[in-house]
Amino acid sequence: MTSHARTGGRRIAVLGAGSWGTTFALVLARAGADVTLWARRPEVVQDITEHHRNTAYLGERELPAALTATADAQEALEGADGVVLAVPAQTLAQNLAGLRAGSPGAAALPDVPVLSLIKGIERGSDRRMSQVIIEDGGVDTAKVAVLSGPNLSAEIAAEEPCAAVVAAHDEALAHEIALWCAGPAFRAYTSTDVVGVEIAGAVKNVIAIAVGAAAGLGLGDNARASLITRGLAEITRLGTALGADPQTFAGLAGLGDLVATCASPLSRNHRLGAALGSGLDVEAATAAVGQTAEGVPTARAVASLAGRLGIDMPITAGVVDVVDHGRDIREVTAALLARSVRPE
């Protein structure tokens, strides 16, 4: 069976042409879909259209002819069998509002399945991305799915093997969307635990900042493993308080994504933490990374949500102390290690 037959020649619109959006568009195209990528920046559209590259995010990697680009969202969405959202978490509501209002170059989302690749919690509302899509995008809950897992863009673009989890309240929808991206190097498992998959995908970015900071401070593998493990405990506490299945956090979307993001210098949040650990302030560290690191605004949102629910999340609180209150990263790390003795 050819990859084209697997996907049925679907036409998919991907909104957001950053590294992850472009990489996932590449995955869809490799699986046989016709993909239209919506980018805000005309120079990105021109690069993809004329040179079959997104140099700003994927360097010189060649993109297939089945992947096209446009700056007109109406053009991207017209006739789409499915929509993939890959815009930054903190601008999702703004983007959806623009689509619904019919702003220039925009259009309302069609009545088709919508997949979120976005890993974050909206600051100010504490909403997960699927909630934003349903409430601000006017999308039926039964048509919304989310994807998460150990998905470092550079490795996926290079066709290195990886797996992910597609979660939807409707198991049939999760299975359908998993087939969109099925290929020799990309396997998607399915789940109905939307809450767990989203919380795991969002909070792991916060923990990755802390682990990256430990690396930047020159701390060893023991310290980093301790932060990853206790970070997983934080993620699990928050997720289960929100109704997630605890088993989700031991799987690809939980532990798998956490390990990849915390351990790899390919992770933007890990690099941000490492820059903080090396002595840079937040502004300089963000500039050094050069791309959006969702962990900073997500840390603020997660800390707010945890406070409202009465959930203890000391690593998250420590990251917020550093990025918002200028607390020295060494002091925060020492305080985490000096916490009182308690059962694990």
N, C-alpha and C positions, 0 to 999 in steps of 0.2 A: 504493500500500500504506500503510495507517495504521500509526502507531507501535505501536498495540496488537497488530496482526498481526505486526509485526517481533519482538516479545518473546514472543508466544504467551500473553499474559496471565499470566506467571509471578508467583509470590508470593515475594518476597525479604525476608529478615530482615536488618536492618542493626543490628549491635551497636556502639553508641557514637554519642552524639548531640551531639558537639562540632561545630565548624564544618565539618570535612571530612566526617564521617559524615553529617551532615544534608544537606550539599550533594550528596554522592553519592546519597543517598536521593532527593533531588529530581531528579537526573539519571535515575535508574532509573524514577521515576514518570513523568517526561516521556516516557520511551521506552516507556511502556505497562504497566509492571509495577505490581502491588499491593505496596506496601512497608510493612512494620511496623518502626518504629524503636524500639530498646530504649534507654532512658535510665535512669541511676541516680537522677537527681534528680526527685522528684515534680513540682516546679514546672515543669520542662521538659516533662514529659508533659502536664501540665495546659494549658500554653501552646499546645502543638501540637494537643491534642484540642479545646480550646474556642475557640481563636483562629486556628488554622491558621498559627501562627508559632513560630519558635524565637528569640525576641527576644534571648536571652542571647548567641547566636552569629551569627545572620543578620539581626538588627535587625527591621525591619518587613516584610521580604519575605514575601509570602503563599505558603503551601505548598498543593499540590493536595489534593483530597479523597482521592486514592488513596494518600496518605502518612499513616499513622496512627502513634500512639506508645503505648508501654506501659512500665511499670516491672517487668513480669513477663517474664523471659526465656523461660519456658516458653510463654507466650502468643505471644511474637514468633516463636519457632522452630517452633511447631506447624504442620504442613502446608507448611512452606517448601520451595520448589524450589531454593533457593540461600541461602547465608549470606555476608554481607559483614562483615568485622571492621574496626572503626575506633576501637579503644581505644588509649590511649597505649602505646608500645612497652614501657616498663618495668613495666607492669601486665598485659600480655597473659597471661603464665604464670599469674598469680594469678587472672585472670578465667577462664581455661580450667580451672584446678583447681577453682574454684567451680562451674563448669558440670558437670564430671564428677562432683563430689561431691554434686550435687543440693542445693546450699545454697539457703536461702529465696529464692524469686524467680528461681531459676536452673534450667537444664536441660542435659543433654548435647547436644552438637552432633549434628544429624541426619546421616544418610548421604547427603549431597548435596554438590555443589561448594561449596568455601569460597574466597572471594576476600579477600585481605589488602590493605588500603589503607595499612597501617602502615609508616612509614619510620623504621627505627631498627635498632640492634644491641643485644641484651640485655646489660646490664652484668653481669659476673661469670661468664657462660657464653660470651660472644662469639658467641651464636647469632643467625642471621638469623631474621626473623619466621616464614618458612615452616617452618623447623626447629622453632620453638617450637610452631607449630600441629600439626605432625605428631607431635612427641614428647609434648607435654603435652595436646594436644587429642584425641589418638587418631585423627587423620584420615589416611586413605590418601593417600600421596604423589601418586597419580594424580588426586586430586580437589582438590588445592590449587593456587591461582593467586595471582599478585600483580599489582598495578597501580601504575604510576608514570609520571611525566611532568611537564611544566610545567603544574601543576594548582593555580593560585591560587584558593581557594574563592570569594572575592568575585566574581571575573570569571565563573566557571562558574555561580554562582547567578544572575548577571545575563544568562545565556545568550549570553555572548561566546564566539566560536569557540575551541576548544582541541582538542588531541589527547593521547592517552596510549598507553601500551603495556601490554597484558595478557600476562604470561608464565606459562607452565605447562610442565611436562615433557611433557605430552600436548598436541600441537598442536591436536587437535580440541577439547579443553577450553578452550584459550585462545580459539579461534574462537567457541565457544558463549558464553563470558562476554563477549567483545567485543560480541556481539549484544544482551546484556542492556542495555547502556548506549548503544547506537547511536542517534543523533539528529541533527537538523540542525546543532546547535552543538557536538556532542561526538563525536569519532571515535576509536575505539580500534584500534590496530594490534596484531599478535600477535607473540609471540616464544616460543622454548623456552629462552631463557637466563635462568632464574630467578635464578641467582646474580648475574649482571651487573646485572639490573634492580634487585634488592634492594640490592646494594652501592652502586650509583649513587644510588638514592633515599635511602639512609641517610647517606652521607658528604657529599652535597651540602649537607645542613643544617649540617654542621660548617664547611664552606668559606664558607657564607653568613654565619656569625657573623664570620669573619675579614674578609670583604668589607664587611659592615655596620660593623665597627669602623673600617675604613679610611675609610668615608664619615663616620662620627662624628668621626674625627680631622681631617676636612676635606681628606683626600687626594683627588687628582684621578682622572680616568678612567683614566689610564695605570696608576696603582698598582692600581686595582680590576680592570682588565683583566688585569694581570699575576697577581694573586691568583686570579682565576677560571681562567686558563689553567694555572697551576701546580697549582691545586687539582684540575683535571681530570686532570693527570698523576698526582697522588697517588691519586685514585679508580681510575684505570686500572691503576696498579701493584698496588694491593691486590686489585682484582677479578680481574685475570689470574692472580695468584698463587693465587687460590682456584678457578681453573678457568673463569672467565667468558670470553666471546667479546669480544676487544678492540673489535670493531665496535659493540658495544652502547653503548659510552661516547661514540661520535660521534653517537648518535641521540637520540631524544626523551627516553628515560629517563636518558641521560647528560648530554650538552651542553645539550639543550633544558631539562631540569629545572634544571640548574645555573645557567644564565643567568637563568631566570625567578626563581629563589629568591634569587640573589645581587643582582639588579638592582632588585627591586621592594620598595618599602616595605610592600606587602601581606604580605610574608613575615615570619612571626613571628621566625625566626632572624636575618634581616637586621635587623629592628628591635631585637632583643636585642643584636646586635653594635654597632649604632649607639649604643645606650644605653651600652654599655661604652666605646666610643670617646669619648663625650661626658664621661666621667669617673665614671659611676655604678659602684658595685661590683656583683657578680653578683646579690646579693639584691635590691638596688634596681632593677637592670635587668630582672630577671625580673618583679618587681612592676609595672614600667612597661609591659611587654608585656601582662600580664594573662591570657595563655593559655599552654598548654604549648608550650615551644620544645624540640623533641626533640634539637636539636643539642648541648645541654650533656651529658646523660648518654650520648648516642651518641659524643661526642668521647672520653669516657673509655673506652668499650668499644672503639672503633676503635683508639685508641692502644695498648690492651692487645693487641688482635689483631695489629696491625702489629708490635709488639715481639716477639710470639711467632713471627711469620713472618719477622722480620728485614727488614721493609719500611720504607724511609725515607719518613716523612710529616711533614715539618717544620711545615706549616701546622696540621695536626691537633695536633701536639705543642705548638705555640704557644698554641692555644686552650685546651688542658688546663692549661698553665702559668698562664694568666690565670684560668680559672674555679676551679681547684683549689688553686693555689699562690700566688694573690694577686699574680702578677707584673704589672707595669705594662704596659698594652696598647701604649704608645708604645715601650717597650723591646723588646717582642716583635716589633713591626713593623720596627724598626730592625735587629734581629738577622736577620730573614728577608731583608731587602734587602742585608745585609752578608755573606751566605753566600759561600763561596769560589767562584771561577770554575770552571765545569764545562760539559761539552757539554750542550745541551738534549736 
